[in-house]
Amino acid sequence: MPLVSQKGKVTLILLIIGVSLIAALALLKPKAERAPLKPRPPLPVDVLVVNPSAIKMTVNSQGTVAPKREIDLVSQVSGRVVSVADNYANGGFFQTDELLVQIEPADYEFAVTRAKAQEARAEEQVALEQGRSRQAKREWRDLGDKTANKLFLRQPQLNAAIATLASARADVEKSKLDLARTDISAPFQGRVRQTFVNIGQYVTPGTRIAKVYGTDVVEVRLPLADRQAVLVDLPVNFEDSQAQTYPQVTLRSLVAGVSHEWQGQVVRTDASIDVQSRMTYAVAEVKNPFKSSANDSRPPLSIGLFVEGQIDGKTVEDAFNLPRQAVYKGDQILVLNDKNEIGFQTISVLRSNPNNVVAVGIEAGTRVVTTRIALAIAGMKVNPSDTGKPVVSTLGSEPEAAAGDES
């Protein structure tokens, strides 16, 4: 028992000493001095002072060149093809009513001769019946009877002869028409897209001879979204065609690495909105796409060429331009008040491309922050410039934009 008591006393003393050391360390440790926080300087930003003005809008689209008229040349008579024109080949050009394919005409020339012979016999019969009718009238007068039956006067026979003559003349015209149809041509100037027959081939009525298209006018279907279509005076006034407006369009394409332009105009729209894409298709026409002057180095506006179109749109009042990075969430911008505090304001975007935005919805003199702020908070204070002088830029007209950039 004395040994156990002695060990307990030692343990208690050690415990007291340890607690005392811990308390001494806690009481004697140096106190941390709180340093005052330095205020962060306001974020430097660029500012744009907006002055809305009237801006002439342009709408960008793209499409493929296609012929305005394209037909299948079809044989209306039967026979063997005896000759074709030199330009009767894929890609060959031809003029209006130029002979492209000749079907053997001999059978139809014989038919014309036979029809003329029938016409001559019918004319002879009419002459005979007219003479007999006059003779019958004289005989009745000599008898002193002023009334006579039409049959006695040979009137039915004369009428039949006249009808036979009309039929014979119709046969002559029909045979001449068939003979003329052995010459196959197109009723407009154009180009051969594809040929289906050649020399020596026998064709029947309805046989396809060639597929051709006109070269005087080509067209391009340009798809427009709803917000693009409202910016263009599309020719859709079906009640008053005289009051139609035809917006000008500039078509551009790269050929052999060189950009070329052609001028045309929007002449109509498709009959309905595309049910799949919900797009309105404006149809632009370009006249004489294959003609060029001596000083014109442009290539022809070939069928199938992909082009980008820039359509002249309406003039919008009180519109303004902004850099694309100044717009947040599609339709919001940061504006500054008199205390250089930012706030959000909603605008109506009319047109945008990767660099610029055209919009309406703010007053003249509004200061817009053009520097992109990752975590913008309403009421945040900013510094319009590093030197205390704001970086100000004023825009009054829409900038040039490359075709196809519009989004």
C-alpha positions in Angstrom: 0.0 0.0 0.0 2.7 2.6 0.8 4.3 1.8 -2.7 1.0 2.5 -4.5 0.5 5.8 -2.7 3.9 6.9 -3.6 3.3 6.3 -7.4 0.0 8.1 -7.3 1.6 11.2 -5.8 4.3 11.2 -8.6 1.6 10.9 -11.3 -0.4 13.7 -9.8 2.7 16.0 -9.6 3.6 15.3 -13.3 0.0 16.0 -14.3 0.0 19.3 -12.5 3.3 20.3 -14.1 2.1 19.5 -17.6 -1.1 21.4 -17.2 0.9 24.4 -15.9 3.3 24.3 -18.9 0.4 24.2 -21.3 -1.3 27.1 -19.6 1.9 29.1 -19.6 2.4 28.5 -23.3 -1.1 29.6 -24.0 -0.9 32.7 -21.9 2.6 33.8 -23.0 2.2 33.2 -26.8 2.5 36.4 -28.9 -0.8 37.9 -30.1 -1.4 38.2 -33.9 -1.8 41.7 -35.1 -4.7 42.2 -37.7 -3.4 44.1 -40.7 -6.0 46.4 -42.4 -7.2 45.2 -45.9 -6.1 47.3 -48.8 -9.1 48.3 -51.0 -9.0 46.7 -54.4 -8.9 49.2 -57.3 -11.9 49.3 -59.6 -11.6 47.0 -62.6 -10.4 49.0 -65.7 -12.8 48.7 -68.6 -13.3 50.2 -72.1 -16.5 52.2 -72.6 -18.5 52.9 -75.8 -20.8 55.9 -75.9 -23.7 54.9 -78.1 -25.4 57.4 -80.4 -28.3 55.5 -82.2 -28.9 56.5 -85.8 -30.6 55.2 -89.0 -28.7 52.1 -90.2 -29.2 50.4 -93.6 -29.5 46.7 -92.8 -28.1 43.9 -94.9 -29.0 40.2 -94.6 -26.5 37.4 -95.4 -27.5 34.0 -96.7 -26.2 31.4 -99.1 -27.4 29.1 -101.8 -26.7 27.2 -105.0 -27.1 28.6 -108.5 -29.9 26.9 -110.5 -31.5 27.5 -113.9 -34.8 29.4 -113.9 -36.2 27.2 -116.7 -35.2 23.6 -117.4 -37.0 21.2 -119.7 -36.8 17.8 -121.3 -36.8 18.0 -125.1 -39.1 15.2 -126.2 -39.8 13.8 -129.7 -43.3 14.3 -131.0 -42.8 12.0 -134.0 -41.2 8.7 -134.7 -38.2 8.0 -136.9 -34.5 7.4 -137.0 -32.1 10.2 -135.9 -30.1 11.1 -139.0 -28.0 14.0 -137.7 -27.2 16.1 -134.6 -25.7 19.5 -134.2 -22.0 19.9 -133.2 -23.1 21.6 -129.9 -25.5 18.7 -129.2 -23.4 17.5 -126.3 -23.3 17.8 -122.5 -22.5 21.4 -121.8 -23.1 22.7 -125.4 -24.6 26.1 -125.8 -27.4 26.8 -128.4 -29.5 29.6 -129.6 -33.3 30.0 -129.8 -34.8 27.5 -132.3 -31.4 26.3 -133.3 -31.6 22.7 -134.8 -30.2 20.2 -132.4 -31.5 16.8 -133.6 -32.8 15.9 -137.1 -35.2 12.9 -137.4 -35.4 11.3 -140.8 -38.0 13.4 -142.7 -38.6 11.2 -145.8 -41.8 9.5 -144.5 -43.3 12.9 -143.5 -42.4 14.5 -146.9 -44.3 11.6 -148.6 -47.2 12.2 -146.2 -47.3 15.9 -147.2 -47.3 15.0 -150.9 -50.2 12.5 -150.4 -52.1 15.0 -148.3 -51.8 17.6 -151.1 -53.1 15.1 -153.6 -56.1 14.5 -151.5 -56.6 18.3 -151.2 -56.5 18.6 -155.0 -59.1 15.9 -155.5 -61.3 17.5 -152.8 -61.0 20.9 -154.6 -62.0 19.2 -157.9 -65.0 17.6 -156.3 -66.1 21.0 -154.8 -65.8 22.6 -158.3 -67.9 19.8 -159.8 -70.6 20.0 -157.2 -70.7 23.8 -157.6 -71.2 23.4 -161.3 -73.9 20.8 -160.9 -75.7 22.9 -158.4 -75.7 25.9 -160.7 -77.0 23.7 -163.6 -79.8 22.3 -161.4 -80.9 25.9 -160.5 -81.0 26.8 -164.2 -83.1 23.8 -165.1 -85.6 24.6 -162.4 -85.9 28.2 -163.6 -86.4 27.0 -167.1 -89.3 24.9 -165.9 -90.9 28.0 -164.4 -90.9 26.5 -160.8 -89.3 28.9 -158.3 -89.3 26.4 -155.5 -87.0 23.4 -155.5 -85.9 20.7 -153.0 -82.3 21.2 -151.7 -81.6 17.6 -152.8 -82.6 18.5 -156.3 -80.3 21.5 -156.2 -77.5 19.2 -154.9 -76.9 21.3 -151.8 -76.1 18.3 -149.6 -73.6 17.0 -152.1 -71.9 20.4 -152.3 -71.8 20.8 -148.5 -70.2 17.3 -148.3 -67.6 18.2 -150.9 -66.7 21.4 -149.1 -66.3 19.5 -145.8 -64.1 17.0 -147.5 -61.9 19.8 -148.8 -61.6 21.3 -145.3 -60.6 17.9 -144.0 -58.0 17.5 -146.8 -56.6 20.9 -146.0 -56.3 20.0 -142.3 -54.5 16.8 -143.3 -52.0 18.9 -145.3 -51.4 21.1 -142.3 -51.1 18.1 -140.0 -48.5 16.4 -142.3 -46.6 19.7 -142.6 -46.6 20.0 -138.8 -45.3 16.4 -138.4 -42.6 17.2 -141.0 -41.6 20.3 -139.0 -41.4 18.3 -135.8 -38.6 16.2 -137.3 -36.4 19.2 -136.5 -35.9 19.3 -132.8 -34.9 22.5 -131.1 -35.5 24.5 -127.9 -37.7 27.7 -127.8 -35.0 29.6 -125.9 -31.2 30.0 -125.8 -29.6 27.7 -123.4 -27.2 24.9 -122.6 -27.5 21.1 -122.9 -27.3 19.5 -119.5 -27.6 15.9 -120.7 -28.2 14.0 -124.0 -30.2 10.8 -124.3 -30.1 9.9 -128.0 -27.6 10.0 -130.8 -27.2 9.3 -134.6 -28.8 6.1 -135.8 -31.2 5.7 -132.8 -34.8 5.1 -133.5 -37.2 7.3 -131.4 -40.9 7.2 -130.9 -43.3 9.9 -129.7 -42.5 10.7 -126.1 -38.8 9.7 -126.3 -36.6 12.0 -124.3 -34.0 13.7 -126.5 -32.1 15.9 -124.1 -32.4 17.9 -120.9 -31.7 21.6 -121.5 -31.9 24.8 -119.5 -32.0 28.5 -120.3 -28.9 30.6 -119.9 -30.6 34.1 -120.0 -31.5 34.0 -116.3 -30.4 31.9 -113.4 -31.7 32.0 -109.8 -30.5 31.3 -106.3 -32.8 30.3 -103.4 -31.6 32.1 -100.3 -33.0 30.8 -96.9 -34.0 33.4 -94.4 -34.9 33.0 -90.7 -37.8 34.9 -89.3 -35.7 37.6 -87.8 -33.9 38.0 -91.1 -37.0 38.1 -93.3 -38.5 41.0 -91.3 -35.5 43.1 -92.2 -36.0 42.8 -96.0 -38.9 44.2 -98.1 -39.7 40.8 -99.7 -41.9 40.9 -102.9 -45.0 39.2 -101.4 -47.7 41.8 -102.2 -49.9 39.6 -104.5 -52.7 42.2 -104.7 -50.6 45.1 -106.3 -47.8 43.8 -108.4 -47.0 47.4 -109.5 -46.0 48.3 -105.9 -43.6 45.4 -105.5 -40.1 46.1 -104.3 -37.2 44.0 -105.5 -34.3 44.2 -103.1 -30.8 44.2 -104.7 -28.6 41.3 -103.8 -24.8 40.8 -104.2 -23.7 37.2 -104.8 -20.1 36.2 -104.0 -18.1 33.1 -104.6 -14.5 31.9 -104.6 -13.4 30.6 -107.9 -9.7 29.4 -108.1 -9.1 31.2 -104.9 -10.3 34.6 -106.2 -13.5 36.2 -104.9 -16.0 37.3 -107.6 -19.3 39.2 -107.4 -22.5 39.2 -109.4 -25.4 41.6 -109.0 -29.0 40.4 -109.0 -32.3 41.1 -107.3 -34.9 39.2 -105.2 -37.9 38.7 -107.4 -40.1 36.4 -105.4 -40.3 34.0 -102.5 -41.2 30.4 -102.4 -44.9 29.6 -102.2 -44.7 28.5 -98.5 -42.4 28.4 -95.5 -40.3 25.2 -95.4 -42.0 23.0 -92.9 -38.7 21.3 -91.9 -36.4 24.2 -91.4 -39.0 26.9 -90.8 -37.1 29.1 -93.3 -38.5 31.5 -95.9 -36.7 31.1 -99.2 -36.1 34.3 -101.2 -35.4 33.7 -104.9 -32.8 36.0 -106.4 -32.3 36.2 -110.2 -29.2 37.2 -112.2 -29.6 38.0 -115.9 -27.1 37.0 -118.5 -24.9 35.0 -116.1 -22.7 33.6 -118.9 -22.0 36.9 -120.7 -19.0 39.0 -119.9 -17.3 42.0 -121.5 -13.8 42.2 -122.7 -12.8 44.0 -119.4 -14.7 41.6 -117.2 -12.5 38.8 -115.8 -15.3 37.1 -113.9 -16.0 33.5 -114.7 -19.6 32.6 -115.7 -22.1 32.1 -112.9 -22.3 28.4 -113.6 -25.2 26.1 -112.6 -24.4 24.4 -109.3 -22.0 27.0 -108.0 -22.3 27.7 -104.3 -22.6 31.4 -103.6 -23.0 33.7 -100.6 -25.6 36.4 -100.9 -25.9 39.8 -99.2 -29.4 41.3 -99.5 -30.1 45.0 -99.1 -32.5 45.3 -96.3 -34.6 48.0 -94.6 -33.4 51.2 -93.0 -33.9 50.9 -89.2 -34.2 54.1 -87.1 -32.5 54.5 -83.7 -30.2 51.5 -84.2 -26.6 51.1 -83.0 -23.6 48.9 -83.3 -21.8 47.1 -80.5 -18.8 44.7 -80.4 -20.0 41.1 -80.0 -18.2 40.7 -76.7 -20.2 43.5 -75.1 -23.4 41.4 -75.3 -24.2 38.9 -72.5 -26.8 36.1 -72.7 -27.8 37.0 -76.2 -29.6 40.3 -75.4 -28.1 42.0 -72.4 -25.3 44.7 -72.1 -23.5 46.4 -69.2 -24.1 50.1 -68.8 -22.5 52.7 -66.5 -24.2 55.2 -64.4 -22.8 58.6 -63.2 -21.0 56.8 -60.3 -19.2 54.4 -62.7 -21.3 51.5 -61.4 -22.4 48.8 -63.8 -25.9 47.6 -64.4 -27.6 45.2 -66.8 -29.9 46.4 -69.6 -31.8 44.4 -72.2 -31.6 45.2 -75.9 -33.3 43.9 -79.1 -30.7 42.4 -81.4 -31.5 42.8 -85.1 -28.4 41.3 -86.7 -25.2 39.8 -85.4 -22.0 38.3 -86.8 -18.8 37.1 -85.0 -17.6 40.7 -84.6 -20.5 43.0 -84.3 -24.1 43.3 -83.2 -26.8 45.7 -84.5 -29.5 46.3 -82.0 -32.1 48.8 -80.8 -33.4 49.7 -77.3 -31.1 52.2 -75.6 -31.0 55.9 -75.4 -28.4 58.2 -77.0 -25.4 58.9 -74.8 -25.6 55.6 -72.9 -22.2 54.4 -71.8 -21.8 50.7 -72.6 -19.0 48.5 -71.2 -17.2 46.8 -74.0 -14.6 44.9 -71.9 -15.8 41.4 -71.2 -16.3 40.9 -67.4 -16.4 37.2 -66.4 -18.3 37.7 -63.1 -20.3 40.9 -63.6 -22.4 42.0 -60.7 -24.9 44.8 -60.8 -23.6 47.7 -58.7 -19.9 46.8 -59.2 -17.7 49.9 -59.5 -15.3 50.0 -62.5 -12.7 52.4 -63.8 -13.5 53.5 -67.4 -9.8 53.9 -68.0 -6.3 53.5 -66.4 -5.6 57.2 -66.7 -8.9 58.5 -65.5 -10.0 59.4 -69.0 -12.6 57.1 -70.4 -11.8 55.2 -73.6 -14.8 56.4 -75.7 -15.8 55.3 -79.2 -18.9 56.4 -81.0 -20.5 54.5 -83.9 -23.0 55.8 -86.3 -23.3 53.3 -89.1 -23.1 49.5 -89.6 -19.7 48.0 -90.2 -18.8 45.9 -93.2 -19.4 42.2 -92.6 -18.2 39.2 -94.6 -20.9 37.3 -96.3 -21.9 34.2 -94.3 -20.8 35.6 -90.9 -24.3 36.4 -89.8 -25.7 34.2 -87.1 
